[in-house]
Amino acid sequence: MVQSMTTASSEPSADVAAAEEHDRAGRHLEAVDCLVAGVRRGDVEATTRLGKRLLIGDRAPSLPNDGARFLQEASASGGAEAAALLAVLFGLGASKEHDLKAALGSLVTAAERGWPAACSQLRVLASDRAAAVAPASPALWRQLGSTVDVASLAGAVPGASLSADPAIRLFASFATPEVCRWLIGRAEGRLSRALVYEALRKEVTVNPTRTNTAAVFNLLDTDFVCVLTQIRMAACLGVSIRQFEPITVLHYAEGEEITEHFDFVDPNVPDYDQELAAKGQRIATFLVYLNDDYGGGSTDFPRVSVSHKGRAGEALVFINALPDGSADVRTLHAGRPPQTGEKWIVSQFVRNRRVF
C-alpha cells in the first residue's frame, strides 16, 4: 500500500493557522502575508507552504525561483516535506549545481526526518530488495539510498521497432514492478473523469469519446520516482525533460476507452498558430504499461495496422509529427476497452520546445 504524500503533524503555528483561515475566506493575499510573517519568525512549516505556493503560483504570484529558495531554507532548517520537494527540483535540474545525486541525497534526508512518502520511495528504488522490505530503523534510509543506482534507473533502455514510419517503438524492460505498483498507488484516490479539449469552445470538457479516468501530477504532486521515470523517457527519446507536460496516469475500468484520436495539435483547430507559438507541437507520446492482468485493452493504430497489448513494465513511444513539425495523421490511435479487469497506464506528452 503506497503511503500518503502527507503525514500527521503537530498543531499549526499561529501564522500558519491564520493563513489557513484567510484562505478559507478567500483572502489569499492576506494568507501569503501571514506565511511571510512565519518565515521571518523561522517557522519551517510556513516557509515550506510559502515556497510551494510561489513555486507554482498557487493563490500567489508565480515566482518559481523564490519558491525554490524558500524550500531550500525550510530544508536547511530541518523540514522533511521541503527536503522531499527539493528531491524533485534537483532531479529536474533546478540549477547547475543540482543533479540526480543531489536529488537522491535530499530524498534520503526527507526519509530520515520521517517523511512517509520519501521512506516509501527509497523502498521502491533500492536495488537491495531484501533491505527494501526490512523494518524501519534510523539507519535504514541511508542504507537503502546507498543501493539506489540513479544513473541506471534514469538511463535509456533497448527498444524495438513496431513501425518505422511513423516511428512506433517498444521498450520491453522500461519500469520495474515496484515502480509500476508505486505509480498505480499514487494515482489511486486522485482519479477524475478524463477530459477532451474542445477546440471551438477552447476548453476541456467531458466527452463520450473518452470514458476513462486520469490523475495528472503537477510539480507539487509529483515525486522522485515519477521524475526518474520521465528522465528515462527523455533518454529513450533523446530529448530534454523540460519538453515534457505533466505526467499523467490513466485508468480504464472494464468497458472504458478512448476512441480513435490524435495527440498532436490539430492544424484544423482555431488559433492553431497561437497554440503552437505558446506551447509548441506535441511531437511524441510515451506510454508506460503498469499492469497486464486484464483482457482486451490494446493500444491500436488502425492506419498502420499496429496493435499492442502492453505487459507490465513495457513502454511504447510514437512520434506524432513529421520531420518538418507538421502533424502526422497516420498516428491516429485508440485505447481499447478492457473486456475484463482494469488497465493502468502512464501517458506522457512531449512538446518540441521547452515548457518549463
N, C-alpha and C positions, 0 to 999 in steps of 0.2 A: 504494500500500500504506500503510495507516494505521500510524503509528509507535506503539510501545508507550507505555503510560502510565508506565512506569518507565524508568530509564536506569542504565547501569553506573556504579558509584561506587567510591571507594577502600575500603580495609578499614574496617569499622565501628570506632568508638571502643570503649574498654573498657566504658563504661556501656551502650552500645547492644548490644554483644556479650553482656554479662551479662544484659540484658533479654531477648534472644532465647533464651538458654539457660534462663532461668526460664520463659518462655512454653512452650518445648518440654516442660518438665517439669510444666506445668500450674500453676506458681506465679505467677499473674498479678499479684497484689498486689506481690510482690517485684519483678516486671518493671517495674511502674509506679514503684516506689521507685528503681530503677536509672535510669529515664528522668528522674525528678525530680533525681537527683544530676547527671546530664548537663546538665540545664537550668542548674543552679547553676554548672556549670563553663563555661557558654557554648557548649555543644555544639549546633550548629544541627540536626543530624540527630535528636538526642534530643529537642530542643524540638519539631521537626516531628512526630515519632512520638507524643509525648505529646499534642500538640494534636489529632491525628487520633483518637486513642483516646477522649479526653474529648468530642470533638465528637459522636460517635455512641454513646458508651457501649460501646466495644469492649473487653471484658475489663477494664473500668474503670468508675467511676461515669459516668453521663451528665451532663456539665457543659458544655453547648454554648458558653456564654459564655466559660468558662475555656479551652475548646479553641480557640475563635477567637482569643482573646488570645495564646495560645502560638504559633499560626500567624503572627500579626502580628509577634511577637517574632522568630520564625525568619526571616520575610521581611525584616524590618528588618536582620537580621544577614547577609543575602546568600543565604538559602535559595531555591533555584529551585522545588522542589516546593511549598513553602509559598506562594510567590507565585502559582503556578497554582491552588492550592486557594482562595486568597483571591479570585481572579477569580470563582469560583463563588459564594462567600459574598457578595461585593459585588454580583454580578448579581442575587442573590436578595433584596437589600436587607437585609443583616445588621444594619445600623444606619442611622440617619437621614443620616449624612454619606457613606454609600457608595451608589453608583449604577452604571449601566452604563458611564459614562465612567471611573469609578474601576476597575471590573472590567476594562475593556479595557487600562487602564494597567498593571494588575497582570499581565495576561497577557503584555503586551509585555516587562515586566521579567523574567518567567519565561523567555521565549524568549531574551532577551539573556543570561541566566545559563546557557543551554544545555539547558533542559528540553525534550526532544524533542516531547512532545505539545503544548506551547504553540506551538512553531515550526509544527507541522502545522496547528493550529487557525487561526493567522494566515494561512496559505496558503489555507485553506478559506474564510475570511471576507472576505479582501481583495477590494475591487471592481476593483483593477488586476490583471487576470488575467495580463498579461504578467509583471509583477513577481512574481506569486504562484508562478511556476514558475522563477524565477531562482535561480542557485546561492546557497547560504547565504553571507552575509558579515556582519561586525559591524554594519553599518548597515541591513541588510535588514529586520530585525524591526520597528524603529521606523518604517521607510518603509511597510511593509505595514500596520502598525497605524494609520497616518495615513489610510489609504484605507478603513478599516472603518467603515461607516455603521451604528452600533449602533441608532440611532433607527429607521432604515428596516427593519433586519433584525428588530427586535422589534415593529414596528407591525402593526396589523391589515391584512388584505388583503381585496379584494372577494369576496363569496360569492354563491352562487345556491341557491335552494331546490329540493330534490328532493321534499320533503314539508312541508306547512305544519303539519300536526297528525297525529302528533307531528312536531316540528321535526327535519328532517334537512337539513343544508346542506353544500354542496360549495364548497371553496376551490381554484380551479384552479391558482393560482400561489403555493403556500404555501412550498415549500422549493426551494432551488437544487440543481442536480445535484451540486455539490460537497458540500453539506450532506447530501444523500441518501447519497452514497458514504461520507462520514465516519461516519454513523450505522450503516451496514452494517458498516463496518470495525471500529467499536467493539464491535459485538455478536459478531463472528466470534471464536471461541475461548472465548466465555463462555456459550454456549448450553447449556441443560439442558431436560429434558422439562417442558413447561408443565403446571402443576398446577391442580386444581379444588378449590374449598372445599367440604368435606363438612359440611353444617350439623349433622347428627345427631352426628357424631363430633368436631365443632369442630376440624377440622384440614384442611390442604391435602394432597391426595393425587393420584397419577396416576389418570386416569380415561379410559376408552376413548372418551368423547365429545370428548376433546381430544388429538390426536396430534402436534401441532406442538411446536416448541421455543421458548424465550424467554430473553432476557437482561434482568435487572432492574438498574437503576442507582441505588444509594443515594447519599447525599450525598458520600461519598468516591469513588464510582465515576464520578460524572457529570463533566461538563466545561462550559466556557463555551458551546460550540456547542449542547449539549443545553439549557442554561439559556435561551439566546436563542430556541430553538425553543419551549420551554414559555412564555416570555413572550409570544411571538407568538400562541400558542394562547389564552392568557388574554385578550389584547387582542381576538381574534376573538369570544370568548365574553362579554367584558365582566365577567370575574370576577377575583379575586386569584389569583396563582400559588401563594399559601400554601394554597389549597384543593386542590392537586394531590398525588396519590400519586406515588411514584417512577416515573419514566419507564421504559417497557419497550419493547424491540424484539422483535418476533415473527418467527419464520422458519418457513415452510411448505415442506418438500420436496415433491416430486411425490407426490400422493396423501394428504398430511397435511391435517387440517382441524380446525375446532372446530364441532360441530353446533349446532343451534338452542339458544339460551340467553339469559338476561337478564344485564345488568351491574349493575342496581340491587340494593340489599339487599332480599332477598325477604321480604315481610311474613309468609310462612308458615314461616320457619325459626325454630327455638327461639331464645329470647333476642333476638328482633328488636329490642325496645325498648332493651335494653342495648347492642346493637351500634350502633344509631343514636345513643345517648347518648354512646358512647365515640368514634365515628369519623364520625358523620353519614351522610347518604344519598349514594350515588353518583348525582348528578343528570345527569351528562353523560359521554360517551365521545368522545375526539378521536383520530382515526386519521390517520396520515400515510403515504402510499404511497411507498416508497423505490425501487421498480423496477417495470417493467411488461413485462419480457421473459419472460413465461410465458403458458401457455394456461389458460383457466378461472380459478379462484381469485377469484371475485367475492364481494363483501360483500352478503348478501341479507337483506331484511326482509320475510318472507313475509306478514305480517299487513297490510302497507300496500302490497304489490306494488311495492317498490323493490329494484332490484338494480344494483350498480355495480361495475365492474372499474376500479380506480383506475389512473391514469397516474402515472409517477414525478414526485414533487413536489406532487401533489394532496393535499388533506386533506379529511376527511369528519368532521362532528360530528353527534351525535344526542343529544337530550335524553331522559333515562331516566325523569324524574319529572314528575308533573302539577303544576300551579301550587300545589296545597296541600302538595306534598312527597311525596305518596304515589306508589307505583310505577306506571309506565305500561306495562302488559303488551303494548301494541301494538309496543313496541320489541324484541320477540323477533327475534333476528338470528343469522346464521351466517357463518363464514369458510369458503367452499367450497374444496375442494382444488384446487391446480394440477394440470392434466392433463399439462402439460409444463413443465419448468423449475422454478424455485423463486421463492417470493414473500417479500419483506421488507416489514415494516410497523411503524410506531410505534403503540403503544396507550397512551393517557393517560386514566386515570380522574380525574374531578373530583368532589369532595365538596361538600356545601352548607355546610360550615363549615371553618375553618382546621384544617389537620392538621400544620403545623409552624411 
